[in-house]
Amino acid sequence: MHAFIALSKKEINQMTRDYKIVWLPIVFILLGLTQPIMMYYLPVILQSAGGVEGIMIDPNMAKPEGGEVLASTLNSQFDQLGIIILAVATMSIIQGEKANGMMAFILTRPVSISSYLNSKIIIHYILAVICMALGYAVSYGYSAYLFTTVPMTQAIWALVFYCVWLLFVITFVAMMSTFFTSPAFIALISIVVLFICRFTAGLHPILDVINPASNSLYATNILMTGKVGTWYGINVIVTLLLVLLMIMTMQSFIAKKKF
Amino acid sequence: MRLEIKNITKKFKHKTAVNGFSMVIDANECVGLIGPNGAGKSTLIQIIADILYADEGEVLLDGQKNSSMKHQIGYLPQYPNFFSWMTAFETLYFMGTLSGIAKTELQKEIPLLLEKVGLGKEAHIHVGTFSGGMKQRLGIAQALLHKPALMIMDEPVSALDPIGRREVLNLLKEIKKETTILLSTHILSDAEEICERFVVIKNGHKIEDATKSELLKRHQESAIFLMIRKEDFKWLTMIEHLPYVKKVESCGNGFKVFVDYLEGDAHRLLQHGLDAKVLFTKFEVGIQDNLEEIFLELVV
C-alpha cells in the first residue's frame, strides 16, 4: 500500500511538472464549450458569413433541446477530439518508463506490478474524469443558458455511464503503452481501435452488449430520451471485466519481462 | 546472505548471453564478476536483480526465490537513471518509501547517506543536471538506503573519477563486513582491492572461479627470474645446456629460466652460479603474473 501511495504521488508530481494537470482540463473545457455555442450561433454565422445567395435558413427550425446539445457534446466532441487528446496525453504513461529503464528500476524494489500499474491507471483515470467532468459541466451550463435545462439526475447518470467508457479508454491506452515501444504507434493504434468501438456501437444489439463504447451511447440516450436502453447492466459488467482482463494481461506481460 | 545461482541460461534472439551458469556466494563474501565486454556480466546481474527473466535455472537467496527477497537486495545498474525532475533527496525519499522505510527514518538517514557518497551539497539539486559520476553516486546511495543484505553492482566505479572511485571503494570496504557483495567490473585493480574471490565469465560460461591467492598460485610460472652483471652473460650459455633447464628467455633487464621443479632446481641453479663466480643482482623464484595478465590469459 505504501508503494502504491508513493507511486501515485510521484505520478501526480510528474503531471504537475508536465503541466498536464493544467492543459488537459483547459482542452476539455474548450471542447465542452464549443458544442452549445456552435449550435446556438450556427444559423447566425451561416446567415452573416455565408453570404452566398440561395441559402435559406428556416426561421421555424426547431431549436434543439438542452439534452440534445449535451448529448452531442459527448458524442461529437469528447468521443472524437476528446479520445484523440486523451490517447496522446496517456500514450507514454508506461512506455516512457519502460524506455528509460525506470520501470525495471522501480520493480527492483519490493513493489508489486499491480500497485505499479494501478497507480498509473487510477491517477490518469481520475485526471481524465476530472477534465471530462469539467468540460461536461461547462457544456451543461451553456446548454441550460442557451437552450433548455437538462434535469440534474439525467445529466449525472449520463456522466456516470460516460465515465465507465472512459475507464476502458484509459486502460486500453495503458495496455498499448505496455505492449509497444513507439509512442506514435501507441497513440495511433489506440485511436483506431477506440474509434472502431465507438462507431460500431449501436449497430447491432448483441454486439452492443460486449462493446464498451455502448456506455457512451447510453449516456447520450439518457440525455436525449431519458431512457438508458436495454442490457445496460450487463454491458457495464462486461466493460469492467474487460478492464480487469486488460490489467491482468499487462501484469503478466511485465511479469514475464517481455518488455 | 547466501546467494545461490543455479544453472542460469538466458537466450536472446541471436545470442545466448548466459549459458548454464552456476555459483554460490556465502554470506558476507565479496565476489568480483569479471569478463570482457559482451561476456554476459550485465545480463547475469540483471537476472539476479530480477529485472530479466532467466530461461532456465533459478536464483536463490537464503533458499528463497530472488523475486520474493527484493527488500534484501540493493541493486546498482550500470547506467543509473532517475526522474530528472526529482532532487537527489526526493529520489532517495521516493526509493526509500518504495522499500517501505518509515518517513522519520528517511528524513534522518538520507542526509547522512548523501554526505557519505559525496553528494551532501547537491541534496536539493535536480537530478537532471547531474553528471554521470554524480548519478553513479546517487545510484550507490539508493542501493545502500534500505541496508540490504546483498548488494549487486554493475560496474560501480567505472564512471567515477579517481577521487570518487576511492570514496566508493572505501564505502564498499565499510559495508563489506555485513553485506554480501557481487560486483561486475572490467577494471581489475578495483576488484582486486575489495574482492577476495573472482569469477571470470566469457561468452556466458563460467571459466574460472577462485580466490585471488588461488588464482595467482595457479597461474604461477615454473620459472626463475634473475639479473646478473654483463660480464657474466657467458654463464647463461652454459646453463642452457644443463639437463634441468628447459629454456632461457630474455625478459626486460633480466632473464627467465624455465625449469621443471621450481624449488630444487632453483637451489641447484644458484649453486651452479656461485660455483661459476657469477654475481647475482636479483634472483627470484617463481614468477607471478598480476591479475591483469591472468585475466588476459583466461579470456583471450
Chai-1 contact restraints between the chains, C-beta under 6 A:
chainA,res_idxA,chainB,res_idxB,connection_type,confidence,min_distance_angstrom,max_distance_angstrom,comment,restraint_id
A,H2,B,G100,contact,1.0,0.0,6.0,A-B,restraint_1
A,A3,B,L98,contact,1.0,0.0,6.0,A-B,restraint_2
A,A6,B,T97,contact,1.0,0.0,6.0,A-B,restraint_3
A,A6,B,L98,contact,1.0,0.0,6.0,A-B,restraint_4
A,R17,B,W85,contact,1.0,0.0,6.0,A-B,restraint_5
A,N100,B,N81,contact,1.0,0.0,6.0,A-B,restraint_6
A,G101,B,N81,contact,1.0,0.0,6.0,A-B,restraint_7
A,A104,B,I51,contact,1.0,0.0,6.0,A-B,restraint_8
A,T108,B,A49,contact,1.0,0.0,6.0,A-B,restraint_9
A,T108,B,Y75,contact,1.0,0.0,6.0,A-B,restraint_10
A,R109,B,L98,contact,1.0,0.0,6.0,A-B,restraint_11
A,R109,B,S99,contact,1.0,0.0,6.0,A-B,restraint_12
A,P110,B,K70,contact,1.0,0.0,6.0,A-B,restraint_13
A,P110,B,H71,contact,1.0,0.0,6.0,A-B,restraint_14
A,V111,B,L98,contact,1.0,0.0,6.0,A-B,restraint_15
A,K257,B,L52,contact,1.0,0.0,6.0,A-B,restraint_16
A,K257,B,Y53,contact,1.0,0.0,6.0,A-B,restraint_17
